[in-house]
Amino acid sequence: MVKVFNTTGANNMESPDYNGVAATMFYCGDDADAKATAARLASDLGFDPVDAGSLEQARLLEPLALLWIRLAYAQGMGRDIAFKLMKR
């Protein structure tokens, strides 16, 4: 089992590109093959897939979904927002 595709809105599923920068898509799970498939699917859709660890970490992804909803709707930022994990 894998958790993926729940930390953003539907419009980002269609186009996760933000001026040439791919939105981050976090995923987690306990099955290495399933995680590889999830990462490949996210990448194929144009996301930057990031492994968040074991399936136990799914509980950490839920607040990201709630934050996205809060920012998009309650705070009026709109649906054209996405998370990006920055790396050096």
C-alpha positions in Angstrom: 0.0 0.0 0.0 1.2 3.5 -0.9 -0.1 7.0 0.0 0.3 9.5 -2.8 -1.6 12.2 -4.7 -3.4 13.7 -1.7 -1.5 16.9 -0.9 -2.6 19.0 -3.8 -5.7 19.9 -5.8 -7.0 18.5 -9.1 -5.7 21.3 -11.3 -2.2 20.4 -10.2 -2.8 16.8 -11.2 -3.4 18.1 -14.7 -0.4 20.5 -14.7 2.1 20.5 -11.8 4.5 22.8 -13.7 5.1 26.2 -12.2 7.1 28.2 -14.7 9.4 25.3 -15.3 9.5 24.0 -11.7 7.8 20.8 -10.9 5.5 20.8 -7.8 6.5 18.3 -5.1 4.5 15.1 -4.7 5.2 13.3 -1.4 4.5 9.5 -1.2 5.1 6.9 1.5 4.6 3.2 1.9 6.0 -0.1 3.1 6.3 -1.9 -0.2 9.4 -0.9 -2.3 7.9 -2.0 -5.6 4.6 -0.1 -4.9 6.6 3.0 -3.9 8.7 2.8 -7.1 5.4 2.7 -9.1 4.0 5.6 -7.2 7.2 7.7 -7.8 7.2 6.8 -11.5 3.5 7.8 -11.8 4.1 11.1 -10.1 7.1 11.8 -12.3 5.2 10.8 -15.4 2.6 13.4 -14.5 5.3 16.0 -14.1 5.7 16.1 -10.3 9.0 16.0 -8.4 8.3 12.8 -6.3 9.7 12.7 -2.8 9.8 9.6 -0.6 8.4 10.5 2.8 9.2 7.1 4.3 7.1 4.2 5.6 3.3 4.0 5.4 3.3 5.2 9.0 4.3 8.6 7.7 0.9 8.9 5.9 -0.4 10.6 9.0 2.1 13.4 8.3 0.8 13.9 4.7 -2.8 14.5 5.8 -2.0 17.9 7.4 -0.3 19.0 4.2 -3.6 18.3 2.4 -5.5 20.3 5.0 -2.9 23.1 4.7 -3.3 23.2 0.9 -7.1 23.4 1.3 -6.8 26.1 3.9 -4.5 28.2 1.8 -6.4 27.7 -1.4 -9.9 28.3 -0.2 -10.1 29.8 3.3 -7.3 32.2 2.7 -8.2 32.9 -0.8 -4.9 32.0 -2.5 -6.8 29.9 -5.1 -6.1 26.5 -6.5 -3.0 27.5 -8.5 -0.7 26.8 -5.5 1.5 23.8 -4.8 4.2 22.7 -2.4 7.8 22.5 -3.4 10.6 20.9 -1.3 13.8 22.8 -2.0 17.1 21.0 -1.9 20.7 22.2 -2.0 
